[in-house]
Amino acid sequence: MSSSPSESHTEILAADECWKYLHSSYIGRLAVISGAAPEIFPVNFMTIGTTVVFRTAPGTKLRALLSGAAVAFETDGLNAYSTEVWSVVVKGTPGSFDGDPASLREGGPDREPWQPGLKEHLVQITPSEVSGRRFAVTPRTRWWPPQDFSADWI
């Protein structure tokens, strides 16, 4: 990112602001390592206290979670006027949900998975790190026409 004065200022979010955004969201992306390859999955989630909780079915995602390797989870959004965006990343350890089942109803009774099928495994991510950022949306004229930025990758 360049330090041009015309660029948007990125604000680093405090942990309590990150949790505020996490509590208000319901869809994110889970990043895991499956074998030697990274995989990313969209998941519907809720927060219970300071954990991220979601349901999943058997498959690649669950196998990667059961390995015990650290995961990353990300959710993002924008304000009602589409003038400001935010992103929150949670890094941590996955495990079976060990909280009070009643907290699931309190945490989001309407937070059901979007994809059909039985999702009988309830997983929680216990955070080791939570970070976030927020910044103003750059006017679309900055994005078009597309620019060749291949030189930046050298």
C-alpha positions as MATLAB code, in Angstrom:
seq = 'MSSSPSESHTEILAADECWKYLHSSYIGRLAVISGAAPEIFPVNFMTIGTTVVFRTAPGTKLRALLSGAAVAFETDGLNAYSTEVWSVVVKGTPGSFDGDPASLREGGPDREPWQPGLKEHLVQITPSEVSGRRFAVTPRTRWWPPQDFSADWI';
ca = [
       0.000    0.000    0.000;
       1.483    3.340   -0.959;
       1.602    6.319    1.334;
      -0.032    8.718   -1.134;
      -2.021   11.437    0.669;
      -4.972   10.797   -1.654;
      -5.340    7.219   -0.365;
      -7.861    6.221    2.238;
      -6.733    6.052    5.858;
      -6.931    2.537    7.305;
      -8.019    2.425   10.925;
      -6.852   -0.505   13.037;
      -9.753   -1.680   15.208;
      -9.546   -2.337   18.933;
     -10.550   -5.811   20.112;
     -13.929   -4.623   21.451;
     -14.771   -3.078   18.065;
     -13.774   -6.316   16.321;
     -16.158   -8.267   18.576;
     -18.929   -5.739   17.939;
     -18.622   -6.455   14.218;
     -18.362  -10.204   14.782;
     -21.526  -10.188   16.938;
     -23.417   -8.319   14.210;
     -22.374  -10.637   11.371;
     -23.576  -14.082   10.311;
     -21.487  -15.180    7.325;
     -17.736  -15.436    7.027;
     -14.911  -17.459    5.518;
     -13.003  -20.189    7.296;
      -9.418  -20.833    6.180;
      -7.882  -24.219    7.003;
      -4.946  -26.301    5.853;
      -6.078  -29.552    4.268;
      -3.085  -31.798    3.744;
      -0.540  -29.349    2.375;
      -3.034  -27.029    0.663;
      -5.001  -24.071    2.007;
      -8.788  -24.243    1.671;
     -11.396  -21.546    2.282;
     -15.042  -22.233    3.075;
     -17.983  -19.880    3.532;
     -19.770  -20.570    6.826;
     -22.770  -19.205    8.674;
     -21.668  -18.468   12.230;
     -22.552  -16.897   15.523;
     -20.502  -15.694   18.432;
     -20.911  -17.055   21.927;
     -18.938  -14.849   24.290;
     -15.525  -14.589   22.675;
     -15.702  -17.677   20.482;
     -16.860  -18.131   16.900;
     -19.309  -21.041   16.544;
     -20.601  -22.769   13.406;
     -22.062  -26.085   12.232;
     -20.492  -28.353    9.638;
     -20.946  -31.746    8.032;
     -18.348  -34.479    7.503;
     -15.897  -33.704    4.711;
     -12.728  -31.778    3.907;
     -13.492  -28.920    6.281;
     -14.221  -31.160    9.266;
     -11.154  -33.344    8.608;
      -8.957  -30.230    8.555;
     -10.583  -28.931   11.755;
     -10.082  -32.256   13.538;
      -6.346  -32.088   12.810;
      -6.108  -29.428   15.505;
      -4.089  -27.066   13.309;
      -4.679  -23.354   13.747;
      -7.337  -21.769   11.537;
      -8.218  -18.284   10.361;
     -11.737  -16.905   10.107;
     -12.693  -13.660    8.384;
     -15.866  -11.639    8.078;
     -16.386   -8.217    6.593;
     -19.073   -5.723    5.762;
     -19.906   -2.147    4.992;
     -21.945    0.594    6.561;
     -25.514    1.382    5.479;
     -24.352    4.091    3.063;
     -21.605    1.965    1.461;
     -19.042    4.614    2.325;
     -17.010    2.617    4.825;
     -15.903   -1.028    4.924;
     -14.505   -3.195    7.685;
     -12.834   -6.569    8.021;
     -12.206   -8.715   11.102;
      -9.893  -11.740   11.254;
      -9.904  -14.311   14.048;
      -6.980  -16.723   14.306;
      -7.238  -19.586   16.726;
      -7.756  -23.210   17.575;
     -10.800  -25.186   16.445;
     -12.571  -27.659   18.685;
     -15.937  -29.116   19.552;
     -18.349  -26.609   21.051;
     -18.119  -26.964   24.814;
     -20.502  -24.231   25.893;
     -24.020  -24.307   27.260;
     -26.468  -25.435   24.527;
     -28.907  -22.744   25.729;
     -26.359  -20.105   24.683;
     -26.859  -21.192   21.059;
     -30.480  -20.020   21.166;
     -29.422  -16.767   22.812;
     -26.519  -16.299   20.382;
     -28.674  -16.443   17.285;
     -31.805  -18.532   17.013;
     -32.108  -17.687   13.308;
     -28.470  -18.457   12.448;
     -29.093  -21.645   10.514;
     -26.697  -22.872    7.793;
     -27.735  -21.749    4.316;
     -26.592  -24.898    2.541;
     -29.006  -27.838    2.818;
     -28.024  -31.053    4.523;
     -27.364  -32.312    7.994;
     -24.623  -30.349    9.767;
     -24.315  -32.263   12.997;
     -20.852  -31.108   14.094;
     -20.822  -27.950   16.189;
     -17.394  -26.307   16.094;
     -15.957  -23.385   18.011;
     -12.856  -21.346   17.329;
     -11.065  -20.257   20.478;
      -9.178  -17.120   19.449;
      -5.484  -16.598   19.947;
      -5.603  -13.347   17.952;
      -8.370  -10.990   16.811;
      -7.621   -8.094   14.480;
      -9.606   -5.758   12.302;
      -9.509   -2.696   10.148;
     -11.905   -0.129    8.748;
     -11.502    2.358    5.926;
     -13.452    4.648    3.614;
     -14.545    3.262    0.248;
     -12.512    4.589   -2.661;
     -14.661    6.046   -5.463;
     -15.153    3.577   -8.304;
     -13.385    5.820  -10.791;
     -10.144    4.784   -9.080;
     -10.710    1.172  -10.113;
     -11.535    1.629  -13.796;
     -10.109    1.228  -16.326;
      -8.190   -1.803  -15.044;
      -4.501   -1.153  -14.641;
      -1.654   -3.547  -15.275;
      -0.017   -4.024  -11.889;
       2.143   -6.985  -12.852;
       5.284   -4.924  -12.197;
       4.246   -4.712   -8.517;
       4.594   -8.485   -8.229;
       8.252   -8.570   -9.238;
];
